[in-house]
Structures are given as C-alpha cells and as structure tokens.
Amino acid sequence: MNTMKKIVSYLLIALVLLFTIVALLGIWGIVDLEDIMMHTIFSLIVIFAASAVILFIYTVFMRDNDHQS
C-alpha cells in the first residue's frame, strides 16, 4: 500500500506542475485558455468520477476480504 501512496503522490505532483505550466502559458498569451480550461475541467470531472467508483469498489469488496482473514 505504501507504493500506491507514492505513485499517487507523484501523479498529483505531476498534475500540479502541468496545470501550473498551462496557467503560465495562458497568462503570457502563448496559449488560448478557454478551450484548454474546459477540457481540463471535464477531464478532472471524469477522473473524479472514476476514482469515486474505484474507491467504492475497494471499500466494499477488497476491504471486507482483508478484515475477514
């Protein structure tokens, strides 16, 4: 489980860096933020929904098996 926490931590750090770079490019006018921000928001909604389903599956099915053994 410790390895999973590290992977998620590095993924979140990478996402923060990516969003920071996109925001800086938008501030300087290099990229158009309207389309990028809409795609980013919709992508985050999809990621949130998928993680909620995975969390539900983990807590209902996998966690119960750990406590019974």
Sequence and secondary structure as in RCSB ss.txt:
>XXXX:A:sequence
MNTMKKIVSYLLIALVLLFTIVALLGIWGIVDLEDIMMHTIFSLIVIFAASAVILFIYTVFMRDNDHQS
>XXXX:A:secstr
 HHHHHHHHHHHHHHHHHHHHHHHHHHTTSS HHHHHHHHHHHHHHHHHHHHHHHHHIIIIIHHHHHH 
